[in-house]
């Protein structure tokens, strides 16, 4: 450790700036899961169909992901942090006002604008944390990732309870609209963190010293090898994020099924919607525990020579756990909820724990484009994750009874043999949707076999 007071002061400032960015990531991801945790309740309040719930999640994923490569490219080009902070402000204002939505269209606009803002925050923030981390890049990125996962846990668990606390009883009935409008109390907290973020990092660059010189020294084959590895990481992350989004939808549907069975009810009510939201929040938080808990361990302990192994093994193990979530009663009848919670944690490990490793590895592979590398691993992959909930819902419910399905499509499917047409029209059920999503996660593990192990070890020093 240097005893030069100037160097010590610079390191202290870097640590403070990184800490502010990491703390802000916690708050950002609290906001990012507000809508997810409340989706069962919002579905009751606004009378949402299953395909509308899946579409809402898909559009949120698309909007959050699509903005990230754009923000990443602009941040690299102009060496600026401002877009991330502005995005966070947009997210705070939109998500804090979700209670204003009176129909699906208004909810979609607020939810998607909030997703755009959340997405805009991530590439600049991840890039600057990696830059400030220096030789401790992997550890700081892992802490950054854990902060987001912790924020997601808090958002999932706390939000439904906060809305319940804020819900008054009018004429013997809960006024859930007033309860959701209570989210406006979140806005001052979010804006306060946005101000601290702006003051801390807007004058800090993130380009590596001599990164362009280092890039010029690469041979054409080295450039191709680095970009090939980045694209393998990108495709695998795209599938993992799609699984993430599909599981969000599946857990919403599974919790509603559990709550209806508990009360021997045929349809959801506002009271059951709050109960389902609370159970859903716990399960969504469990997913975050798996993602963040093991993610931080990998960031602190994983050596480069084992990175490829983790990219392969963890998704495969997560796929097995995901397959078992709706079949938890087979293990212990009556204990399906705690078993499902444990399986959800393991599933989160499978698709999420290697995400911070993919970010740091991509930054090492492209040291001259750290925002772009971060944007590809996060938003670039997340942008295409919108297929996850749509895919899961189609396997679950099929195409029949959907008002927007063109008639010629239904006619074409109906002309197929019954063994093909029936599953496509009526769906295969919730358990089959879990199985199909597990198969996708298994595929992500197999794709990681293409990563060049030698190159991963070589860039570990960058």
N, C-alpha and C positions, 0 to 999 in steps of 0.2 A: 504494500500500500504506500502511495506517495505521501511524503511529508511536506510537499510544496503547497503553501496555503492557497495559491491561485487554483491549482489543480483540484485541491480538496473542495474549494468553493464551487467550482464547476461541476464536480461530481455530486455535490449536495443539491445544486439546482436541478441537475438531471434527475436525481432521485425524487425530488419534490414534484417535478413536472410529470414524471412517469406515474407517481402515486395519484396525482389529480386525475390523470387520464384513466387510470385503472378504476378509481372510485366512481368516475363518471360512467364508465362502462357498466358498473353495477346498477346505477340508476337508470341508464338507457334500457337495460334488459328487464328491469322491473316493469317499465312502460311497455316493452315489446310483448309481454305475456298477459297483460291486462285483458285484452280482447279474447285471447285463447281461454283463459280461466273462466271467463264469464259467458262463454259461448252457449252452454246449456241454458242458462238463464235468458240470454238474449234471444235464443231460439224460441223460447216460450213467449217472451214479451212481444216479439215481432212476427210470430207464427212462421218461422223459417222451415222450409223443407230440407230434407237431408242433402239434396244436391246443392242447395243454396249454402249450407254450412260448408260443404266441401269446396264450393266455388269461392267462398269468402277466404278460406285458408289458402287456396291456390293463388288467388289474386294478390293476397298479402305477400306471399312468397315471391311471386313474380315481380311485384313493385319493389320490394326490398332488395331483391337480387339485381334487377335491371339497372338500378341507379348506381350500384357499387362500381362496376367497371368504368362508368362515365366519371364518377367522382374520383376514382383512383387515377385515371388518365389525366384529368385536369389537375389533380393534386401533384402528380409527378411533374407535369409540364410547367406549372407555375410555382411549384414548391410552396404550396399554401395549405393551411389547416382549416381555413374559414368555412369551407363547404360542409365539413363534418359538424361543426358547431351550429350552423344554420339549420342543417337537417335535424339535429336534436331538438332545436326550438320548435320546428314544425311538428315533430312527433309529440312533444309535450302538449302543445295546444290542441291537436286533433284527438289524441287518445284521452286526454283529460275531459273532452267533451263528447265522448261516445254516448252519453245519456241523452243527447239532443236528437239522436236518430229516432225517427218515428216509423221507418220502413226499411226494407232490405237495401234499397238504393242509397239512402242517406247513410246507413251503417257502412256500406261498402266504400263510399267516398271517404268518410272519416277514417276508417280502418286502413285503407290503402294509402292515403296521404300520410298517416302515421307510420306505415311500413316504409314508405319512401324516405322519411326523415330518419328512421332508425337505420336503414341501410346506408344512408349517406354518412353516418357517423363512423362506421366500422373501418373502412380502408385507411383513412388518414390516422385514426387512432391506433390501429394495429401496427401501421408502419412506424409511427413515432415511438411507440413503446419498444419495438424491435431495435430502432436506431439508438435510443437512450440506453438500452440494455447492454450494448456492446458485446463483450465476451459472454455475458449472462443473458443473451437474447432468448434462448429457449426457456429459461426460468421465468423471465419477465413476461414473455408471451403466454406461458402457462398460467401465471398469476392473473394476467389480463383476461384470459379465457375463463378462469375460475371465477373471477369477479362477475363476469357476465352470467355464468351458470348460477351463481348464488343469487344474483338479481332475478333471474328467471324463477328460482325456487321461491323467493320472497313474493314476487309478483303473482305466482300461481296460488300459493297458500294464503297470502294475506288479503289479496283483492276480494275474493268472494266473501270473506268474513267482514272486511271493511264495508262492503256494499250492504251486507246484512245489518251491520251496526247503524248504517246511515238510512236504513229503510224504515219509515214510520208506518204505523198501522192506522188506516183510515176506514171507518165503518166496519171494523173487524177484519179488513183485508190488507195485506202488505202492499204499500205503494212502492213497487220495485223501480219505477221510473225515477222517483226522487232518490232512491238508493244509488242508482247508477250515476245520476247527476252529481252525487257526492264525490265522484272521482275528480271533480274540479279542485279539490283540496290538494291533489297531487301536483298541480301546475306550478305553484310557487317554489316547491322543492326542485322540480326539474329546471326551472329557469335559473334558480340560484346556482346549480351545478353548471349550467351552460355558461354563465358569466365567469365562474372560476376557471373553466376549461379554456375560454377565450383568452383570459389574462395570462394563463400559464404556458400555452403552447403555440400561439399563433405566430410567434417570431422564430420558432425553432424549425430548422430544416430536417430532412430525414435521409438525404442521399448519403451513401457511404463515402468515406474519404477514398479518393482514387478509384472509385467504382468503375468509371468510364475507361480509365487506363487498364484496369483489370479485364474489362470486357473486350477491349481491342486485342488483348493478348491471346484470346481464345482462337483456336483453329476452327474451321467450318464444322468439323466433326464434333468438336466440343460444344459448339453452339447448338447443333442438332440434338446432341445427347441431353443437354440441359433442358431444352424446350420439350423434348419427348417426355422426360421425367415430369416436367410441370404439367403437361397435358394428361399423363396417366393419373397424377394426383387430382387434377381437375375433374376427370370423368368419375373417378372413385368418390370424390367429395360430392359430386352432383347426385350420385346414387344414394350416398349416405344422407344427404340433406333431404332427398325425396322420401327416404324411409322415415326420417324425422317428421316431416310434414304429414305423411300418411299415418304415422302412429298418433299424432295429435288428433286427427279425425277419428281414428279407430278407438282411442281412449274416450273421447266424447261419447261415441255411440255405445261403448261397452258400459260406461258408468250409468248412462240412462237405462240400459237394460238391467243392470244390477239394482238400481233404485226402484224401477217398476216392479221387479220381482220381489223385492223386500216388502213392498206395500200391497202386493197383489193388485196393482193398478193397471188399467188399460191405456192410459194416456198421461202425459206429463202435465202438471199444474205449476203455478208459480212457486208454491212451497217445495214441491219435488224438484223443480228446476234449481232452486238454491241448494238443496241437498246434493243434487247431482253435480253442481258446479264445485261444491266443496270437495267431494270425492274426486272429481276430475282434476281439481287443483293439486291435490295430494299426489295423484298419479303423474301429472305433468311435472311436478316438482321432483318426483322420484327419478324421472328421466334425466332431469338436470343434475341430480346428485351423481348419477352414473357418468354422465358426460364430464362434469367438472372435477369430481373427486379423483378419478383415475387420470384425467387429463393433467392435473397438477402433479401427480406422481411421475408421469412420463416426462413432463417438462423438467423436473428436478433430477430424475434418476436415469432416464433412457439414454444409453450410449448410441452413437450413430450406427454402429454395426448391427444393432438390434431393431432399427427403425422399420426396415422392410418387413421383418417378422411380425411386428405389431400391426402393421397395415393389413397383413393377411389374416392373422389368427383372431384378433379381437372382433372383426365383423362376423366371422364364422360362428364364434361363440355367442355373439349377440343375436344372430339369426335363430339359434336354437332356443334362446330365452324368449324371443319375440313369438315364436311358434307356440310356446307354452302359455302365454298370457291368458287367452280365452279358455284354455283347458286346465286352468288352475284347480278347478274343483275335482279333476281326476286325481290330483295328488292328495288333497285333503278336503273332503266335502264340508262346506260350511266355513272354510278358511280361505276362500278364493281371493278375497281382497288383499290380505297380507302377502299371500303368495304372488299375486299379480304385481304388487308393489315391488317385491324383490326381483321378479322377472323383468319389470320395467327398468329398474336400476341397471341390471345386467345388459338390457337392450341399449340403454343410453351409453354404457361403456362401449358396446359394439360399434355404434355408428358415430359417437361423439368424442371419445377420448383421444382419438388420433387427429382430430381437427387442428388443435394447436401445433402438433408436430408437423402437419402438412403446411401450415403457415410459415413456420420457421424454416422448414426445408425449402419451400418455394422462394423465400427471401434469400437464402443462401445460394440457391441456383441462379437467381436473377438479382444480384446485389445492386445493380444500377436502376432497377425498377421495383423498389420494395412496395410501394403503394399498389402497383399493378399486380405484383405477386400476391399481396394480401387480398386485393379485390377479386382476383380470380378464385382463390381458395375459399373466400367467403361469399361475396355477392355473385360472382360469376357462376359459381356452382349453385348457390341458393336460388338464382334467377330461374333455373330450370326445374327446381324442386316443386314447382306448382303442379307437376304431373302426379306427385305422390298422392295427395288427397283425392284428386279426380279419379286416378286409377283405383284406389282403395274403395271409393264409393261405387264405382262401376262394378267391381267384383262383388261388392256387398249387395247392391240393389238392382243392378242391371239397367237397361235402357227403357224398359216399359214404364208407363205412368209418369213420364217426364214431359211436361208441356212443351218444351223447346226442342224435343227430338223430331227431326223431319219425318214425315209420313213415309217417304220412299225408303228411308233407312230401316224403319220398322218393317216395311213390306219385304225388303230384301232379306232381312234377318229371319223373318217369319217363313220365307221360302226354303230355308236351310233345313236339314234333318233335325228332328226334335232334340237329339242329343247335343246339337250345337246351338240351336235357336233358343231353347229354354234357358240355359245359363246366361246367354247374352241379354235376353229380355227381362228375366226375373231375378237375375243375380244368383250368386252361390251362397250368400249368407255372410255374416260377420266373421265366423271362424275361418272361412275360406279367404276372406280379405286379409286377415292376420297372416295366414300361410303364404299368400302371394307376396306380401310385403317382406316376410322373412326370407323368401327366396331371393328377392332383390338385394337384401343386405348380404346374403351369402355370395352373390355375384360380385359385389364390391370387393370382398376379400380375395376372390379369384383374380380380379383385374389387377390388384396390387402386386401380383406375381411378376408383372411386366416391369416393375421398377428396377433400374440398374443399380444393384447393390454397391458396386465399386465406386460409382460416381457419388452416391449418397455419403459414403465414408470420406471421399476426397474433399467434398465441399464443407465438411463438418467444421473446418477451421475458419470459415468465412464469417 
